[in-house]
Amino acid sequence: MQLDPLLVKYEGERLRISVKPRRFIYVKLKYGGYQKRFIEEWKAGRLRVGEVLINETKVLVPFRKDVDLTNPKGWIAIDVNESNVTCVSTNPHIIRFEHDLREIRSSYFEKRRKIQKLSKLKPTASKRLMKKYSKRERNRTESLCHKIAKMIVSRARKHGFRNRHGEP
């Protein structure tokens, strides 16, 4: 269910949802410390609420923040390609990270193709192998992407870029 931001109001530990004039449904919220920071910002008026989504188990509250992009202190443009990631910053620095994500994807594509041919003869073995190799591919690609992201952030910090709180 999608709710317009005008229908939702935050009251203490719950959301008040307008159903009809002067008729409301209340949804009790459970959240952790990370989410509490956003709620405090929302209460203080520094964030706005987007379109609230409610499903069977969760309430998703997207927050919006106005950012002044007319006078940035520094920026980094990142171009992600099949075999490299190129970054350009205001310093001006150009950094290029070569990676083998394309080779990982293509090798696991071939493995999946062979496993799928096996599925007619041995469906249970095929299913087990597909799960195994899909997990390996996902782990390898996530690990590689995480390493590239960490390299980009560490280089940016070396060149004076800070996070939104001003910390290195």
C-alpha positions in Angstrom: 0.0 0.0 0.0 1.4 3.4 -1.0 0.5 6.4 1.1 0.8 10.1 0.2 3.0 12.0 2.6 0.0 14.3 3.4 -1.9 11.3 4.9 0.8 10.4 7.4 1.8 12.1 10.6 4.5 10.9 13.1 3.2 10.8 16.7 5.7 9.5 19.2 6.3 5.8 18.5 3.6 5.5 15.9 2.4 6.7 12.5 -1.1 8.3 12.2 -2.7 7.5 8.9 -5.8 9.5 7.8 -8.5 7.3 6.5 -11.4 9.8 6.4 -11.8 13.3 7.8 -11.0 13.0 11.6 -10.7 9.1 11.2 -7.3 7.6 11.7 -5.4 4.3 11.8 -2.4 4.1 14.0 0.6 1.9 13.2 3.1 1.3 16.0 6.8 1.5 14.8 9.7 -0.5 15.8 13.1 0.9 14.8 16.8 0.9 15.8 19.4 3.5 16.5 20.2 4.1 12.9 16.5 4.8 12.0 16.1 6.9 15.1 18.6 9.5 13.7 16.3 10.0 10.7 13.2 10.3 12.8 14.9 12.9 15.0 15.9 14.9 11.9 12.3 14.6 10.7 10.9 15.9 14.0 13.3 18.8 13.8 12.0 19.7 10.3 15.3 19.0 8.5 13.8 16.1 6.5 10.6 15.6 4.6 8.7 12.3 4.3 8.3 10.7 0.9 5.6 8.2 -0.2 5.2 5.7 2.7 5.0 2.1 1.7 3.3 -0.5 3.9 3.4 -4.3 3.3 2.5 -7.3 5.4 5.6 -7.0 7.6 7.2 -3.6 7.2 6.6 0.1 7.0 9.0 1.8 4.7 9.4 5.6 5.3 11.6 7.3 2.7 13.0 10.6 3.8 13.9 13.5 1.6 16.5 16.1 2.2 17.2 19.3 0.2 20.8 19.6 -0.8 22.3 22.7 -2.3 24.2 21.6 -5.4 24.9 25.1 -6.8 28.2 25.6 -4.9 29.8 22.2 -4.0 33.0 22.1 -2.1 34.2 19.1 -4.0 32.7 16.4 -6.2 33.7 13.1 -7.8 32.2 11.7 -11.0 32.3 7.9 -11.3 31.9 6.0 -14.5 31.4 2.3 -14.2 32.3 0.2 -17.2 32.5 -3.5 -17.9 36.2 -3.8 -17.2 37.1 -0.6 -15.2 35.8 2.2 -12.9 37.0 5.7 -13.8 36.8 8.5 -11.3 37.3 12.2 -11.9 37.3 14.8 -9.1 37.5 18.5 -8.7 41.1 18.4 -7.5 41.5 17.4 -10.6 42.5 13.8 -10.3 41.6 11.0 -12.7 41.8 7.5 -11.2 41.1 4.3 -13.0 40.5 1.0 -11.3 40.7 -2.1 -13.5 38.6 -5.1 -12.5 37.7 -8.5 -13.7 33.9 -8.4 -13.0 33.2 -9.1 -16.7 35.3 -12.3 -16.6 33.6 -13.5 -13.4 30.2 -13.0 -14.9 31.0 -14.7 -18.1 32.7 -17.7 -16.5 29.7 -18.3 -14.2 27.4 -17.8 -17.2 29.1 -20.8 -18.9 28.9 -22.8 -15.7 25.2 -22.1 -15.3 24.6 -23.1 -19.0 26.2 -26.5 -18.4 24.2 -27.0 -15.2 21.0 -26.2 -17.0 21.7 -28.9 -19.6 22.1 -31.3 -16.7 18.7 -30.4 -15.3 16.7 -32.8 -17.6 18.7 -35.8 -16.4 19.3 -34.9 -12.7 16.9 -32.1 -11.6 17.8 -32.2 -7.9 21.6 -32.2 -8.5 21.1 -29.4 -11.0 19.1 -27.3 -8.5 21.8 -27.9 -5.8 24.6 -27.0 -8.1 22.8 -23.9 -9.4 22.3 -22.6 -5.9 26.0 -23.3 -5.0 27.4 -21.5 -8.0 25.0 -18.6 -7.9 26.0 -18.0 -4.3 29.7 -18.1 -5.2 29.2 -15.7 -8.1 27.2 -13.3 -5.8 29.9 -13.5 -3.1 32.7 -12.8 -5.6 31.0 -9.9 -7.3 29.9 -8.3 -4.0 33.4 -8.7 -2.6 34.9 -7.1 -5.7 32.5 -4.2 -5.8 33.1 -3.6 -2.0 36.9 -3.6 -2.6 36.6 -1.1 -5.4 34.3 1.2 -3.4 36.7 1.1 -0.5 39.6 2.1 -2.8 37.6 5.0 -4.2 36.7 6.2 -0.7 40.2 5.9 0.6 41.6 7.8 -2.4 39.0 10.5 -1.9 39.9 10.9 1.8 43.6 11.2 0.9 42.7 14.1 -1.4 40.6 16.0 1.2 37.1 14.8 0.6 34.9 14.4 3.7 31.6 12.8 4.4 28.4 14.9 4.9 29.3 15.3 8.6 32.7 16.8 7.8 34.6 13.7 9.0 37.4 12.1 6.9 
